Structure formats: C-alpha cells, structure tokens
Amino acid sequence: MSEAAPCSAAERLVGQDADDLLALTAALVAVPSVSGDERTIADAVEARLRDRAPGLAVERFGDNVIARTRHGAARRVVLAGHLDTVPANANAEPVIVGDELRGLGAADMKGGVAVMLRLAEEAARRRGRHDLTFVFYEGEEVSDDRNGLRHLFEQRGELVAGDLAVLLEPTDGWVEAGCQGTITLRAVFHGERAHTARPWKGTNAIHRAAPVLSRLSTYEARRPEVDGLEFREALQVVRVEGGVAHNVVPDLCAVTVNRRFAPSSTLDEALDDTRALLDGADEVEVLNASEAAPPGLANPLVAEMIGTLDLAVRPKLGWTDVARFTAHGIPALNLGPGDPLLAHTAAERVERAAVEGVTVYWRTSSAWREHRSGPGVGVRDPGRGQTMEIEGKVAVVTGGASGIGRATASALAEAGASVVVVDVDDPGGRETVAAISQRGGSAIFVLADVSDTEALRGAFGAAEAEFGGVDIVHNNAGIVGGGPPWPETPAERLALGVAVNLGAVVVGTRLAVDHLARRGRRRGREHRLDRGRGPAAGRPHVRGDEGRRRHVHQVLRPAEGDPRHPRELGAPRDGRHADPLQDRRRYGARRVAGADARDLRAAIARGGRRGRPRASA
C-alpha cells in the first residue's frame, strides 16, 4: 500500500485550524509570497475562504481575494492586508519557539492576514452590526503601479468600498492614525567639462550643487500637530550623482531628495516648499508623489472604535495604503499585530499575544456586536445586560466641539437623541450643532467652561429647560498640550489640567446624578441609576474619559462561560482589571502608564490616549 503524498505548504494553509492563530500565521509564512509571486498564496486563501466561510461572497481579481458579508447593513467596514513579502533574508522558513513565530513576513504582515482569516470565518457564521469586507491584496511591497489595492480601486471599486477601512499592518497594538505624504524630487545641475589642471576653463556642476546641499543639510523639519497628534516631518538627500573621471571637471550633478510631510499640508504645498529648497537647480523632476492622510479622529466610526476600546493612538510616520483609502473618501487607520521595527529584518517575528490581542480588539469592538433587529438604536446597560434605547433620550456631551466629543454627539443624534453640546470652543460647538441639524437631528450648544462648577450646572439646567431632562451624560471634555512638557510645565497649567481633566469629570458626574434621578422619578423608575448587583451597582450611567475603560468592561465584556470572558482568558480574578484588553503581558496592548509626561499630556484628549510617533518604512 503506497503512502499518501506529503501536503504542500499551500494545502497545509487551507487545512490549518484557525483556533491556533500562531500556527495559522506560521502556515501563511510557509507559503512563498515574495512580491510578484503571490499566485500560490492567493489560491490558498481563496480556497480556504470558500471552504471555511461559505456565508461570504468571495471574488478573485488577479491575485487579490475579496470576501464580503451581504446583510444590507447601513455601514460597511473594510479590513485589508497584503499577501506579499520582501525577499527572504535567511528567514524563509517559519520557526515557532514557545509563543513566538520567527520567519519572513511574520510581522509584516502574515500575523495580520491570519487575524483577517479568523475573523472572516467567524463573520460568515454571524450577523454583525456592520457589513464587513476582507481584502487580501498583492504587490504592496513594490512600486505603486503593481499595487493590487490600486488596481481594485481603479477597476473594481465596488469591491473595496466602505465607510471605514482598517489595515492590519504591524503597529504593535497601537492605532496608527493617518500617515505622512511622500515626494521624491531629482534636482539636476549642469556644468561644463574641463581638465582638472585647468578648471577655470569649465564649470563644476557638483560645486554648483553645494549651496543647495548646504541648505538641505541645515533644514529644520516641522512638527505640526493634526488632531492632537504630532507628525514629525523629514527631508533627506538620498542620492548624489556626478563625476566623469578623476581628471575631469564634472558637467552634471543630480541630487535626489525625499520629503515626508504631515497631513497639515497638501501635496501641492509640499511640492512647492521642497522646490523652493532646491532653488538654483537647472531642472527639478518629480519622481514620485503621494498625498498624506489625515488622522480622521473626528469621524464617528473612527472615534467610536478608538474610544470604545480606549486604544492607544499615535501618528503614522511613513506612507501606507491608508492614504489610498482616504483619497477615495474612506477614513482609514492602521491597527495590527507585530512590531513594525522588525519588518524586513532577518529577526522578523511575531508573538502569540499580539495576534490574539488584535483578534480580541475586534471581537470586543462595536463593529463586531451582534445585529439587533427592531426599532431604535441602543447600548447594553451595565450590570443588567438589558438594552437601553437611545431614541427619544436627552444627552449632555461635554467637549463636543471636536474629536471624540463631536463624534459622540453626532452618533447620539443619529440614533435619535436630543443632544446638548457643551464646550468653551464657541465656533466648534456651533459647527457640531449645525452638522447635527443638517442631518435632521436635534441639538443645542451651551458655551461653558467645565472647570467652572456654576457654568457646568447651567449647562445641565439648559438641558432641563430645552428638552425636559437628562438621560445620558458623556463627560468627555479635556485639555492637552499648551506648554512645555514635565517638569517645565507651569504650575498654572497643571492646575488647569487637573480642574478640567479630573475635577470636571467628578463634578459633572455629581451633577448628573441629581438630574438622572429626577428624570427617573418622573418616569416612575431610575432607569439610569443601577440599583442592582455587580460592579455598576448604585452608579449613574455616566461616561467620563478617565472612566471609559471601566465602562467598556461593564458594557462589552462577554458573559460568564463565554471563552472570551476574562476568567476564561486567564486574566486576574480580583476584579481590578479582569479584562483581556488590559493584560499587556498576555495581549500585547501597549499602555500609556509607561510613557513620560510628554506622552501623557494627550492621554485625555479627544480620541483616546496618544503616543509618540514611531517611524516605519
């Protein structure tokens, strides 16, 4: 009797169980997929999806594979990841050592692709709040003309359309919002040849380039802030060409410059600025140019994802396909497993905690909640497991002039609530109300400094006078920046920060208790004060940035017995932080607690915690 033929790497990928995400990642690494050679892995991914996710619509376009749910939801979220890798660096074969996988593409980005495959298979068996699209594409690691996502947008745009896109590129558990734009220019300087013994007979082109090189070497890059994130720009000379022979005055010199610019500038503005620095060149050629992408933290879906999970946010230093989605009107961000600094290195690796952690993020996110049919929109009531209807309720949102506050106010209004927007930013607050009104919502603006107790009391009074009461409170207001980092921060600035970021949350919660209780008595029940058992007993349903994580844990954590429940996941059982999102050692979630004061100054800003930028290719 003959033995069965051994399975190929592609066949093992199709058959690998998704319950072991690290093993699934290893199976992906084992299939050769250097840019230009993605056919085999695309075949395997397509075969796996058709076999294990029969509820999804799977389409093939070149070596790109697209799988979609088709529930007719109002919104669609796109998850995207590239299939290709750079050439091997003595690391072509996957090796698992304990809970760590080493090998080509482990971080960039087979770990992210494994998470996508797992989520796609789960999405095929359930109906979530939003429709989902999973895009596995070719040619990301090479020139833009070979990028599969570009080809999809140009020829099959309907397959990648959506309301939010998340690229599962390695980010080490951070949300990397927006991205830098990039331009490469080649400046040419002409001269006239002569013998080096008689240089006055000619013109040295390299010498003509010297003033420009000096100007570029002393260039001080800007550090503009966009949506509360600091984007550090850069400009570098990356190539100098010139010279004929050691005894000839050169008649040509070419200087190639790469500029990385923040989304505070348009592509045309960045080009004009860089050309001005090259003044003196005879010719300037644009070799490539790509727009930057803004963080988009005020977008309701982006704000909801970041705020609900209290994810750490930093700017993306480098260009990614986030910009491609943004250019097509789709807000996008990066969030995936793996350390970006290990990408393209011989030591590339990814940990089990990283791939499992990003999967937990998605399962806990609002986008992954089960769809609930029936009128109205609601959220789960902490401690009761019931659904609270938003339609017809009155919500007070502090700091509603921008960022998370504006996104929260807009989302509540869209769900049918009347919203009171409170902020010290008069134009911004009025813009929020105007935007809500244009969409048919109901909202008023109250100009108030939340650090002033009487002003805050007046905002609650305005809600009573205009709408008859208060049902929901989001103590969102916070301040960041505005001075030098610790320990040079002025004492007055520290006092203001404590008053707004801590005092106003406590006082706002205290004022909310009275209003929520009165509202409950009028309706015959205290429906926003939990009088039952559990961690929320006796606490008002009030959101504050400092308490966001506790609220998320109460509202979204799975029930006892669910394999995703923190006790099933091995998290601490003392009740202090029994949630998978807080166990950094197990899930790789980077916490702000280890950062310095400069990082912490943005911890309560709109859009969750902010971090310092990290460079990547």
Buried (B, 14 or more C-beta within 10 A) or exposed (E): EEEEEEEEBBBBBBBBEBEBBBBBBBBBBBBBBBBEBBEBBBBBBBBBBBEBBEBBEBEEBBBBBBBBBEBEBEEBBBBBBBBBBBEBEEBBEBEBEEEBBBBBBBBBBBBBBBBBBBBBBBBBEEBBBBBBBBBBBBBBBBEBEBBBBBBBBEEBEEBBBBBBBBBBBBBBBBBBBBBBBBBBBBBBBEBEBBEEEEEEEBBBBBBBBEEBBEBBEEBEBBEBBBBBBBBBBBBEBEEEEBBEEEEEBBBBBBBBBBBBBBBBBEBEEBBEBBBEBBEEBEEBEEEEBBBBBBBBBBBBBBBBBBBBBBBBBBBBBBBBBBBBBBBBEBBBBBBBBBBBBBBBBEEBBBBBBBBBBBBBBBBBBBBBBEEEEEEBBBBBBBBBEEBBBBEEBBBBBBBBBBBBBBBBBBBBBBBBBBBBBBBBBEEBBBBBBEBBEEEEBBBBBBBBBBBBBEBBBBBBBBBBEBBEBBBBBBBBBBBBBEBEEEEEBEEEBEEBBEBBBBBBBEBBBEBBBEBBBBBBEEEEEBBBBBEEEEEBEEBBBBBBBBBBBBBBBBBBBBEEEEEBBBEEBEBEEEEEBBBBBBBBEBBBBBEBEEBEEBBBBBBBBBBBBBBBBBEBE
